[in-house]
Amino acid sequence: MDIVLEIADAFFFDHVYAKLFAGPQAVKSLLEATQLSNELLLSLSKNLSLSYIPSEPYEYTFVSAPTAAYLSTIPRTNIVRQFISLFFVTYAFALFMYFVFSGMSYVFVYDKRNLDHPKYLKNQMRMEIQQALSSMPAMALLTVPWFLAEVRGHSFMYWDLNDYGMAYLFLQIPLFILFTDFGIYVIHRGLHHPILYKRLHKPHHKWIVPTPFASLACHPLDGYAQSLPYHIFFFVFPMHKVSYLLLFVNINIWAILIHDGEYLTNNPLINSAACHTLHHLYFNYNYGQFTTLWDRIGGSYCTPEKSLFDEKTKMSAATWKQQASEMERIVKEVEDEDDRQYLKGDVTETKKEK
């Protein structure tokens, strides 16, 4: 995340902090009039007792530090500045990923026939987006301390490929998937305990037939709790910084894909959209995120029906009737009563029609 923060500082935050917390005009004039090396900047900061002028903004050289990096009395290394900057970076990233990739999934992947499912809610997509938007600021705020600790060098993140070799560069990816998948399985299953479910996890299970916009439509503590394994990993195991950034982008895309209702694979090892669809329909199965391994070990795996992979039966009235009937039976056990309002009529009307 320090790589991202360096780029964000160079192109945006340096200028913002220079405006809000400007240094002495004499120093500003000197910096703007000369091309100073890092050694001269360090000497300048010592000779003039200007502690806010760092010797070098960060260890990377992707973006050469512009003059604005040295014009604020609050340096890039200030912990409060880093916290604030990381919050806005995290929040902006969440908004970008959510609307761009959820939108693309909805337009190009999501099967719109799901909108006619008897368990699709009235105004559902709008409510999903509202729930996600209300939760994202809190989730970003809770996540920042992990990123801050990494930026300040307290994790096992590394940059030099020689530190752990090329073999580990490839090994860390399946290790990350197995570790985080296990952690999410334990946390997710724990969130289905009656005490935690009704307080934290129920908002995400409001969506019986989710759209891609349901990926972040959850209680903020629910979303944060299930993200913890991603952050804990690099405080336990070494991980290359670029690998982490790529994986972090991909896990956000994966969270969208398993809610898109497009059943592309029936691989018994992959926790696909079909598996996660059953989790939303039947609640107590398929808690994993990437694989079915821990569900199989924990006895909570539910095999997707073959009808889900047949275009003729996937959206048939018989399939939907079976899903609705089973869901209605289970929801009474999990939630006592179903207070959702469905697009095809509210709960009371639906029951009367039956």
C-alpha positions as CSV (number, residue, x, y, z in Angstrom):
1,M,0.0,0.0,0.0
2,D,3.0,2.3,0.4
3,I,3.4,2.1,-3.4
4,V,-0.2,3.3,-3.9
5,L,0.3,6.0,-1.3
6,E,3.4,7.3,-2.9
7,I,1.7,7.7,-6.2
8,A,-1.4,9.3,-4.6
9,D,0.9,11.7,-2.7
10,A,2.8,12.7,-5.8
11,F,-0.3,13.4,-7.9
12,F,-2.8,14.6,-5.3
13,F,-2.1,14.7,-1.6
14,D,1.2,16.6,-1.7
15,H,-0.6,19.5,-3.4
16,V,-3.6,19.3,-1.0
17,Y,-1.4,19.4,2.1
18,A,0.9,22.1,0.7
19,K,-2.2,24.2,0.3
20,L,-3.7,23.4,3.7
21,F,-0.5,23.4,5.7
22,A,2.0,25.5,3.8
23,G,5.6,25.9,4.9
24,P,7.5,29.2,5.2
25,Q,7.4,31.3,2.1
26,A,11.2,31.6,2.0
27,V,11.6,27.9,1.8
28,K,8.9,27.6,-0.8
29,S,10.6,30.2,-3.0
30,L,14.0,28.4,-2.6
31,L,12.5,25.0,-3.5
32,E,10.6,26.3,-6.5
33,A,13.7,28.1,-7.8
34,T,16.1,25.2,-7.6
35,Q,16.4,21.6,-8.4
36,L,17.5,20.1,-5.1
37,S,18.9,16.6,-4.6
38,N,17.8,14.5,-1.7
39,E,21.1,15.1,0.0
40,L,20.7,18.9,-0.2
41,L,17.1,18.6,1.1
42,L,18.3,16.6,4.1
43,S,21.1,19.2,4.7
44,L,18.5,22.0,4.4
45,S,16.2,20.4,6.8
46,K,19.0,20.0,9.4
47,N,20.5,23.4,9.0
48,L,17.2,25.3,9.1
49,S,15.6,22.9,11.7
50,L,12.8,22.2,9.3
51,S,11.7,18.8,10.5
52,Y,8.9,18.6,7.9
53,I,11.3,18.3,5.0
54,P,12.1,14.6,4.6
55,S,15.3,13.4,3.0
56,E,13.2,11.4,0.5
57,P,9.4,11.0,0.4
58,Y,9.4,7.2,0.0
59,E,11.8,4.4,-0.9
60,Y,10.4,4.0,-4.4
61,T,11.3,5.9,-7.6
62,F,8.1,5.3,-9.6
63,V,7.2,8.9,-9.4
64,S,9.9,11.5,-8.8
65,A,9.0,13.7,-5.9
66,P,7.7,17.1,-7.1
67,T,8.4,20.3,-5.2
68,A,5.0,20.1,-3.6
69,A,6.2,17.1,-1.5
70,Y,8.4,19.5,0.5
71,L,6.0,22.5,0.7
72,S,3.8,21.3,3.6
73,T,4.7,21.5,7.3
74,I,3.1,18.0,7.5
75,P,5.5,15.5,5.9
76,R,4.5,12.4,4.1
77,T,5.8,10.4,7.0
78,N,3.4,12.0,9.5
79,I,1.2,9.2,10.9
80,V,-2.0,11.3,11.1
81,R,-1.5,12.5,7.5
82,Q,-0.9,8.9,6.4
83,F,-4.1,7.7,8.2
84,I,-6.2,10.4,6.6
85,S,-4.7,9.8,3.1
86,L,-5.1,6.1,3.4
87,F,-8.7,6.4,4.3
88,F,-9.5,8.5,1.2
89,V,-7.4,6.1,-1.0
90,T,-9.2,3.0,0.5
91,Y,-12.7,4.6,0.2
92,A,-12.1,5.8,-3.4
93,F,-10.8,2.4,-4.3
94,A,-13.9,0.7,-2.9
95,L,-16.2,3.1,-4.8
96,F,-14.3,2.6,-8.0
97,M,-14.2,-1.2,-7.8
98,Y,-17.8,-1.4,-6.7
99,F,-19.4,0.7,-9.4
100,V,-17.1,-0.1,-12.3
101,F,-16.9,-3.9,-11.9
102,S,-20.3,-4.5,-10.4
103,G,-21.7,-2.3,-13.2
104,M,-19.8,-4.2,-15.9
105,S,-20.9,-7.5,-14.4
106,Y,-24.5,-6.4,-14.3
107,V,-24.4,-5.1,-17.9
108,F,-22.4,-7.8,-19.6
109,V,-22.6,-10.9,-17.4
110,Y,-25.6,-10.9,-15.1
111,D,-28.6,-12.9,-16.4
112,K,-31.5,-10.4,-16.2
113,R,-34.0,-13.2,-16.1
114,N,-33.1,-13.4,-12.4
115,L,-35.2,-10.2,-12.0
116,D,-38.3,-12.4,-12.5
117,H,-37.3,-14.8,-9.7
118,P,-40.1,-15.1,-7.1
119,K,-37.6,-14.2,-4.4
120,Y,-36.2,-11.1,-6.1
121,L,-37.1,-8.1,-3.9
122,K,-39.0,-4.9,-4.7
123,N,-36.4,-2.2,-5.5
124,Q,-33.7,-4.7,-4.7
125,M,-30.8,-3.3,-6.7
126,R,-31.4,0.2,-5.4
127,M,-31.4,-1.1,-1.8
128,E,-28.2,-3.1,-2.5
129,I,-26.4,0.0,-3.6
130,Q,-27.8,2.0,-0.7
131,Q,-26.6,-0.6,1.8
132,A,-23.2,-0.7,0.2
133,L,-22.8,3.0,0.2
134,S,-23.8,3.3,3.8
135,S,-21.3,0.6,4.8
136,M,-18.3,1.6,2.8
137,P,-17.0,4.6,4.8
138,A,-17.0,2.5,8.0
139,M,-15.4,-0.5,6.4
140,A,-12.7,1.8,4.9
141,L,-12.1,3.4,8.3
142,L,-11.7,0.1,10.0
143,T,-9.3,-1.2,7.3
144,V,-6.9,1.8,7.4
145,P,-5.0,0.7,10.6
146,W,-3.9,-2.4,8.7
147,F,-2.7,-0.4,5.7
148,L,-1.0,2.1,8.0
149,A,0.9,-0.6,9.9
150,E,2.1,-2.0,6.5
151,V,3.1,1.5,5.2
152,R,5.1,2.1,8.4
153,G,7.0,-1.2,8.0
154,H,5.4,-3.4,10.6
155,S,4.4,-6.3,8.2
156,F,6.3,-8.9,6.3
157,M,5.7,-7.2,3.0
158,Y,8.9,-7.1,0.9
159,W,10.1,-5.5,-2.3
160,D,13.4,-7.2,-3.3
161,L,12.7,-10.4,-5.2
162,N,16.0,-11.8,-3.8
163,D,14.6,-11.7,-0.2
164,Y,12.6,-14.9,-0.6
165,G,13.4,-16.1,-4.1
166,M,11.4,-16.8,-7.2
167,A,9.9,-20.1,-5.9
168,Y,8.2,-18.4,-3.0
169,L,7.0,-15.6,-5.3
170,F,4.7,-18.2,-6.9
171,L,4.1,-20.3,-3.8
172,Q,2.7,-17.3,-1.8
173,I,-0.4,-17.1,-4.1
174,P,-1.9,-20.5,-3.3
175,L,-0.7,-20.0,0.3
176,F,-2.6,-16.7,0.4
177,I,-5.7,-18.4,-1.1
178,L,-5.7,-21.3,1.3
179,F,-5.0,-19.1,4.4
180,T,-7.6,-16.5,3.6
181,D,-10.2,-19.1,2.5
182,F,-9.9,-20.9,5.8
183,G,-10.1,-17.6,7.8
184,I,-13.2,-16.4,5.9
185,Y,-14.8,-19.8,6.3
186,V,-14.4,-19.7,10.1
187,I,-15.5,-16.1,10.3
188,H,-18.4,-16.5,7.9
189,R,-19.7,-19.6,9.6
190,G,-19.4,-17.8,12.9
191,L,-21.5,-14.9,11.6
192,H,-24.3,-17.4,11.1
193,H,-24.5,-18.1,14.8
194,P,-28.0,-16.8,15.9
195,I,-26.5,-14.0,18.1
196,L,-24.2,-12.6,15.3
197,Y,-26.5,-13.4,12.4
198,K,-29.4,-11.2,13.4
199,R,-27.1,-8.3,14.5
200,L,-24.5,-8.4,11.7
201,H,-25.0,-10.8,8.9
202,K,-28.7,-10.6,8.2
203,P,-28.4,-7.5,6.1
204,H,-26.4,-9.4,3.5
205,H,-28.8,-12.3,3.5
206,K,-31.7,-9.9,2.7
207,W,-30.7,-10.6,-0.9
208,I,-32.0,-14.1,-1.7
209,V,-31.4,-13.7,-5.4
210,P,-28.4,-11.3,-5.3
211,T,-27.2,-9.1,-8.1
212,P,-23.5,-8.1,-8.6
213,F,-24.3,-5.0,-6.5
214,A,-24.8,-7.3,-3.4
215,S,-21.1,-7.9,-3.1
216,L,-20.6,-5.1,-0.6
217,A,-24.3,-4.7,0.5
218,C,-23.8,-5.8,4.1
219,H,-23.3,-4.5,7.6
220,P,-20.0,-2.7,7.9
221,L,-18.7,-4.9,10.7
222,D,-19.7,-8.0,8.7
223,G,-17.8,-6.8,5.6
224,Y,-14.8,-5.9,7.7
225,A,-14.8,-9.1,9.7
226,Q,-14.7,-11.2,6.5
227,S,-11.8,-9.1,5.2
228,L,-9.6,-9.7,8.2
229,P,-7.8,-12.8,6.8
230,Y,-6.6,-10.7,3.8
231,H,-4.8,-8.3,6.2
232,I,-3.6,-10.8,8.8
233,F,-1.9,-12.8,6.1
234,F,1.0,-10.4,5.5
235,F,1.7,-10.0,9.2
236,V,2.2,-13.8,9.4
237,F,3.7,-14.6,6.0
238,P,6.0,-12.7,3.7
239,M,4.3,-11.3,0.6
240,H,5.6,-9.3,-2.3
241,K,4.1,-5.8,-2.5
242,V,3.1,-6.0,-6.1
243,S,1.6,-9.5,-5.6
244,Y,-0.5,-8.2,-2.8
245,L,-1.9,-5.3,-4.8
246,L,-2.8,-7.6,-7.7
247,L,-4.4,-10.1,-5.3
248,F,-6.3,-7.3,-3.5
249,V,-7.8,-6.1,-6.8
250,N,-8.7,-9.7,-7.7
251,I,-10.4,-10.6,-4.4
252,N,-12.7,-7.6,-4.8
253,I,-13.6,-8.7,-8.4
254,W,-14.1,-12.3,-7.1
255,A,-16.6,-11.0,-4.5
256,I,-18.6,-9.5,-7.4
257,L,-18.3,-12.6,-9.6
258,I,-19.8,-15.0,-7.0
259,H,-22.9,-12.7,-6.8
260,D,-23.4,-12.4,-10.6
261,G,-25.7,-15.5,-10.9
262,E,-23.7,-16.7,-14.0
263,Y,-22.8,-20.3,-13.4
264,L,-19.7,-20.7,-15.6
265,T,-18.1,-23.7,-13.8
266,N,-19.2,-26.7,-11.8
267,N,-15.7,-27.5,-10.7
268,P,-16.0,-29.4,-7.4
269,L,-13.0,-27.5,-5.9
270,I,-14.1,-23.9,-6.8
271,N,-16.6,-22.0,-4.7
272,S,-18.3,-20.6,-7.8
273,A,-21.3,-18.3,-8.2
274,A,-23.5,-21.5,-8.2
275,C,-22.2,-22.4,-4.8
276,H,-22.7,-18.9,-3.4
277,T,-26.1,-18.7,-4.9
278,L,-27.1,-21.8,-2.8
279,H,-25.7,-20.0,0.2
280,H,-28.0,-17.1,-0.3
281,L,-31.0,-19.4,-1.0
282,Y,-30.4,-21.9,1.7
283,F,-28.3,-20.0,4.2
284,N,-26.4,-22.7,6.0
285,Y,-24.2,-24.0,3.3
286,N,-21.1,-23.0,1.3
287,Y,-19.4,-20.5,3.6
288,G,-16.1,-20.6,1.7
289,Q,-14.9,-17.8,-0.5
290,F,-12.6,-19.3,-3.1
291,T,-12.7,-23.1,-2.6
292,T,-15.1,-25.8,-1.3
293,L,-12.3,-27.4,0.7
294,W,-13.2,-26.1,4.1
295,D,-16.9,-26.6,3.5
296,R,-16.2,-30.2,2.7
297,I,-14.1,-30.7,5.8
298,G,-16.6,-28.8,7.9
299,G,-19.6,-30.7,6.6
300,S,-21.3,-27.6,5.2
301,Y,-20.9,-28.2,1.5
302,C,-24.0,-28.2,-0.7
303,T,-23.4,-29.4,-4.3
304,P,-25.1,-27.2,-6.9
305,E,-27.9,-29.0,-8.7
306,K,-27.2,-30.0,-12.3
307,S,-30.3,-28.0,-13.3
308,L,-28.4,-24.7,-12.6
309,F,-26.0,-25.5,-15.4
310,D,-28.7,-26.4,-18.0
311,E,-30.1,-23.4,-19.8
312,K,-33.4,-25.1,-20.2
313,T,-33.9,-25.7,-16.5
314,K,-31.8,-23.0,-14.8
315,M,-34.6,-20.4,-14.9
316,S,-37.5,-22.8,-15.2
317,A,-40.7,-22.4,-13.1
318,A,-40.1,-25.8,-11.6
319,T,-36.5,-24.9,-10.5
320,W,-37.7,-21.6,-9.0
321,K,-40.6,-23.2,-7.2
322,Q,-38.2,-25.8,-5.7
323,Q,-35.8,-23.0,-4.6
324,A,-38.5,-20.9,-3.2
325,S,-40.1,-23.7,-1.2
326,E,-36.8,-24.8,0.3
327,M,-35.8,-21.2,1.1
328,E,-39.1,-20.5,2.8
329,R,-38.6,-23.6,5.0
330,I,-35.1,-22.7,6.0
331,V,-35.8,-19.0,6.6
332,K,-38.3,-19.8,9.3
333,E,-35.5,-21.7,11.1
334,V,-32.9,-19.0,10.7
335,E,-35.0,-15.8,11.0
336,D,-38.3,-16.9,12.5
337,E,-40.2,-14.9,10.0
338,D,-39.6,-13.5,6.5
339,D,-40.0,-9.7,6.5
340,R,-38.8,-9.1,3.0
341,Q,-41.0,-7.5,0.3
342,Y,-40.7,-9.3,-3.0
343,L,-41.1,-7.8,-6.4
344,K,-44.0,-10.1,-7.2
345,G,-45.9,-9.0,-4.1
346,D,-45.2,-8.8,-0.4
347,V,-45.0,-11.8,1.9
348,T,-48.6,-11.7,2.9
349,E,-49.8,-11.5,-0.7
350,T,-47.5,-14.3,-1.8
351,K,-48.8,-16.5,0.9
352,K,-52.4,-15.7,0.1
353,E,-51.8,-16.5,-3.6
354,K,-50.6,-19.9,-2.6
